[in-house]
Amino acid sequence: MKVNAFAAQKAGEKLTPFQYELTNLGSEQVDIKVHYCGICHSDLSMLNNEWGMTQYPFVPGHEIVGEVVAVGSDVKNLKKGDLVGLGWFSGSCMHCNQCMDGSHHLCDSSEQTIVGRHGGFADYVRGHWSWAIPLPKSIDLQKAGPLLCGGITVFNPIILANVKPTDTVGVIGIGGLGHMALKFLKHWGCEVIAFSSNPSKKEEILAMGASKVIDSTNPAELTSIAGKLNFILNTTNVTLDWNAYLGVLAPKGRFHNVGAVLEPMAIPAFTLIGGEKSVAGSPLGSPALTRTMLDFCVRHNIYPTIEEYPLEKVNEALAHLESGKARYRIVLKA
């Protein structure tokens, strides 16, 4: 199959039209015709080879919504015409302890949609059937793409940390990830405190469900809620005053990190020990949990706030994201 896509030939270059040929379909693989594809900050990081693992030509895109157009002979639970979503992962071994335990996203030999292969800024993309997540019938296809990466990234910690509806929680960074976390936690039943360095977002953040917005650049505001939060989710990728945020946690509180902070995190031991506090992190989530999250979204009408661009204007969309002006996720229409 011939695929029309947009690719970068070198790190940091603009994307240009690119064609490639998909070889024979594997017995457990599906081909997906792309309808929409979200743009994640990870696409930018990979485009610029910030993580040192990008291969060029590079076709970004791992928040894919589309229609199954071909199925391998051993594919389970999918058929032509099914609407599915494909996120960061496009395959896992299906036999290691992690896969057999239902934690496919922790598989040591997992395949990532845009690592060493071509992603969804294209008319077709391929993946293993287990990661082609069937979409609920009533889901909004235009807005579903970002849920397949950003959404499950911030939903998984809620489950891992056993967050309760009676908890008071915090979200650091109300951007592409953080605004979805805020919406999830609000509908989970929690009181949600938002930490933001951008005062222009305050009214939007409150409208999304935050009960209070803390200026993350003001130490006095952090001190004002010391010891109050049961759970904090950090969605930023910058170094913070870790001790100050740990001080905001209540005893036995959990600080959970999903932002790709590149520098080592200097965590003070006594702050953890004295309050029986913990620091954790996680990637996305399993296929089963992704299905649960999508059902939860449809049940409560939870979607990312998006801006739509046609695929042909992908470079304009990437520049908009890189400028920090996106509100809050960008979706490309194929």
C-alpha positions in Angstrom: 0.0 0.0 0.0 1.3 3.5 -0.9 1.0 6.0 1.9 1.0 9.8 1.5 2.4 11.5 4.6 4.3 14.6 5.8 7.8 14.0 7.0 11.0 15.8 8.2 14.2 14.8 6.6 16.4 16.2 9.4 16.0 17.3 13.0 14.0 20.5 13.3 13.2 20.8 9.6 9.7 21.6 8.3 7.5 18.7 7.2 7.2 18.1 3.5 5.1 15.7 1.4 6.5 12.2 1.6 5.4 8.8 0.2 6.4 5.4 1.3 5.2 1.8 0.7 3.8 -0.4 3.4 5.0 -4.0 3.0 2.8 -7.1 3.5 0.4 -6.8 6.3 1.3 -9.0 9.3 -1.1 -11.6 10.5 -1.9 -9.7 13.7 -1.7 -6.2 12.2 -4.4 -3.8 11.0 -4.2 -0.9 8.6 -6.1 2.3 9.6 -7.3 5.1 7.3 -6.6 8.2 9.3 -9.5 10.6 9.8 -8.0 12.8 12.6 -4.6 13.0 14.3 -3.8 15.1 17.3 -0.5 16.9 17.7 1.3 16.1 21.0 4.3 17.9 22.4 6.1 14.5 22.1 5.8 15.0 18.3 7.8 18.2 18.6 10.4 16.5 20.9 10.8 13.6 18.5 10.9 16.0 15.5 13.8 17.9 17.1 15.4 14.6 18.3 15.5 15.9 21.9 15.4 12.3 23.2 18.1 11.0 20.8 16.1 8.2 19.2 14.5 9.8 16.1 15.0 8.2 12.7 14.6 10.2 9.6 12.7 10.6 7.4 10.4 11.1 10.3 6.6 11.1 10.1 5.1 12.3 13.4 1.6 11.6 14.8 0.4 9.2 17.5 -3.0 10.5 18.5 -4.8 8.8 15.7 -8.5 8.3 15.0 -9.5 6.3 12.0 -11.2 3.4 10.2 -9.9 -0.1 9.9 -9.4 -0.9 6.2 -7.4 -4.1 6.4 -7.0 -6.9 8.9 -4.4 -9.7 9.2 -5.5 -13.3 9.4 -5.0 -13.6 13.1 -6.5 -10.3 14.2 -8.9 -10.5 17.2 -11.9 -8.4 17.9 -11.6 -6.0 14.9 -13.0 -6.0 11.4 -13.0 -3.7 8.4 -15.0 -0.6 8.9 -14.5 -0.4 12.7 -13.5 3.0 14.1 -10.5 2.8 16.3 -7.9 5.0 18.0 -4.1 4.4 18.0 -1.9 6.2 20.5 1.8 6.2 21.5 2.0 2.4 21.4 1.4 0.4 18.3 2.4 -3.0 19.4 3.6 -5.2 22.3 4.9 -8.8 22.5 1.8 -10.3 24.0 3.7 -13.0 26.0 6.0 -11.3 28.6 4.9 -11.1 32.2 3.8 -7.5 31.8 1.6 -8.2 28.8 0.2 -11.3 30.4 -0.6 -9.2 33.5 -2.5 -6.7 31.4 0.3 -4.1 31.6 1.0 -4.0 27.9 2.3 -0.4 28.1 5.2 -1.7 30.3 6.3 -4.4 27.8 10.1 -4.3 27.3 9.8 -4.9 23.6 6.8 -2.6 22.9 6.6 -0.8 19.6 6.0 2.9 19.6 4.0 4.5 16.8 6.6 7.1 15.9 9.8 5.4 17.1 11.6 3.7 14.2 8.5 3.7 12.1 6.1 6.2 10.5 3.2 7.8 12.4 -0.2 9.3 11.7 0.5 12.6 9.8 -0.5 10.5 6.9 -3.5 8.9 5.2 -2.8 5.4 6.6 -1.0 4.0 9.6 -0.4 0.4 10.7 -0.4 -1.2 14.2 -1.0 -4.4 16.2 -4.7 -5.1 16.7 -4.4 -5.0 20.5 -3.4 -1.3 20.4 -6.1 -0.3 17.9 -8.6 0.7 20.5 -12.3 0.3 19.5 -14.1 3.7 19.9 -17.4 4.0 21.7 -20.2 4.6 19.2 -21.2 8.0 20.5 -17.7 9.5 20.9 -16.8 12.8 19.2 -14.3 11.7 16.6 -12.9 15.2 16.1 -11.9 15.4 19.8 -11.0 11.8 20.5 -7.4 11.7 19.2 -5.7 13.5 22.1 -7.4 11.1 24.5 -5.3 8.3 23.0 -2.0 9.8 24.4 -2.5 12.9 26.5 -5.7 11.6 28.0 -4.6 8.2 29.1 -1.3 9.7 30.3 -3.2 11.7 32.9 -6.0 9.2 33.6 -3.7 6.3 34.5 -2.2 8.1 37.6 -5.7 8.6 39.0 -6.0 4.8 39.1 -2.5 4.1 40.2 -2.7 6.5 43.1 -6.2 5.3 44.1 -7.5 8.8 44.1 -10.8 9.1 45.9 -13.7 11.4 45.1 -13.3 13.0 48.6 -9.7 13.9 47.9 -8.3 17.4 47.4 -5.9 17.3 44.5 -3.6 19.5 42.5 -2.6 19.7 38.8 0.7 21.5 37.9 0.7 23.0 34.4 -2.7 23.6 32.7 -1.7 23.0 29.1 -2.3 20.1 26.7 -2.0 17.5 29.4 -3.0 19.4 32.5 -6.4 20.7 31.2 -7.5 17.1 30.6 -6.3 16.0 34.0 -8.3 18.9 35.6 -11.5 17.7 33.8 -11.0 14.1 34.7 -10.4 14.9 38.4 -13.3 17.2 38.6 -15.7 14.6 37.2 -14.0 12.0 39.5 -15.5 14.1 42.3 -12.3 15.7 43.6 -11.7 19.3 44.7 -9.1 20.4 42.2 -6.4 23.1 42.8 -4.7 24.2 39.6 -1.1 25.5 39.5 -0.4 27.8 36.6 2.2 30.4 35.8 0.0 32.1 33.2 -2.5 34.5 34.8 -4.3 35.0 31.4 -5.7 31.4 31.7 -7.3 31.8 35.1 -10.9 32.2 34.0 -10.6 29.4 31.5 -9.1 27.1 34.2 -11.9 27.9 36.7 -14.5 27.3 34.0 -13.0 23.8 33.4 -13.6 22.9 37.0 -10.8 24.1 39.2 -11.9 25.4 42.6 -8.8 27.6 42.9 -5.9 28.7 40.8 -2.5 29.0 42.5 0.2 31.2 40.9 3.1 28.7 40.7 5.6 31.5 40.6 4.5 32.9 43.9 6.0 31.0 46.9 3.5 32.7 49.3 0.6 31.1 47.4 2.2 27.7 47.7 2.7 28.2 51.4 -1.0 29.1 51.8 -2.0 25.5 51.0 0.8 23.7 52.8 -0.2 20.2 53.8 -3.6 20.3 52.1 -3.4 18.1 49.0 -3.8 14.3 48.9 -2.4 14.0 45.3 -0.5 16.2 42.9 -0.1 15.5 39.2 2.8 17.3 37.5 2.3 17.6 33.8 5.2 20.0 33.1 8.6 19.2 31.7 10.7 21.7 33.6 12.6 21.6 36.9 10.5 22.9 39.8 11.0 23.6 43.5 10.3 20.0 44.4 10.6 20.6 48.1 7.9 23.3 48.0 5.5 21.1 46.2 6.1 18.2 48.5 5.3 20.6 51.3 1.9 21.2 49.8 1.1 17.5 50.1 -0.8 16.2 53.1 0.7 13.3 55.1 0.7 10.1 53.0 0.2 12.3 49.9 1.5 11.3 46.4 3.4 13.5 43.9 3.0 11.9 40.5 5.0 13.0 37.5 4.1 12.5 33.9 6.1 15.4 32.5 9.3 14.5 30.7 11.6 16.4 33.0 15.1 15.9 31.4 17.1 16.9 34.5 17.4 14.7 37.5 14.8 15.5 40.2 16.4 16.5 43.5 13.9 15.1 46.0 14.7 15.8 49.7 14.5 12.5 51.7 13.3 14.0 55.0 10.3 15.6 53.4 9.2 12.2 52.2 10.1 10.3 55.3 8.5 12.8 57.8 5.1 12.7 56.1 5.1 9.2 54.6 4.9 10.9 51.2 5.8 9.3 47.9 7.0 10.4 44.4 5.9 8.3 41.4 5.7 8.4 37.6 4.0 6.6 34.8 3.8 6.4 31.0 0.4 5.9 29.3 -1.8 3.0 30.2 -2.9 -0.4 29.0 -5.4 -1.0 26.2 -8.0 -2.1 28.7 -7.6 1.0 30.8 -7.7 3.2 27.6 -11.1 1.6 26.8 -12.3 2.4 30.3 -11.1 6.0 30.0 -12.9 6.4 26.7 -16.2 5.1 28.2 -15.7 7.5 31.2 -15.2 10.4 28.7 -18.4 9.6 26.8 -20.4 9.1 30.0 -19.4 12.5 31.4 -18.9 14.4 28.1 -15.2 14.9 28.8 -13.1 16.0 25.9 -10.0 18.1 25.3 -10.4 21.7 24.2 -9.1 21.7 20.7 -8.1 23.7 17.7 -8.4 22.1 14.3 -6.1 22.4 11.3 -6.1 20.7 7.9 -3.3 18.2 7.5 -1.9 20.4 4.7 -1.2 23.2 7.3 0.7 20.9 9.6 3.8 23.2 9.8 1.6 26.1 10.8 0.0 23.9 13.5 3.3 22.8 14.8 4.6 26.4 15.0 1.4 27.3 16.9 2.0 24.6 19.4 5.7 25.4 19.8 4.8 29.1 20.5 2.8 28.0 23.5 -0.4 29.6 22.1 -2.4 26.4 21.6 -5.6 26.2 23.5 -5.2 23.4 24.5 -4.7 20.6 22.0 -4.3 20.7 18.2 -6.0 18.2 15.9 -5.2 17.7 12.2 -8.0 16.6 9.9 -6.7 14.2 7.3 
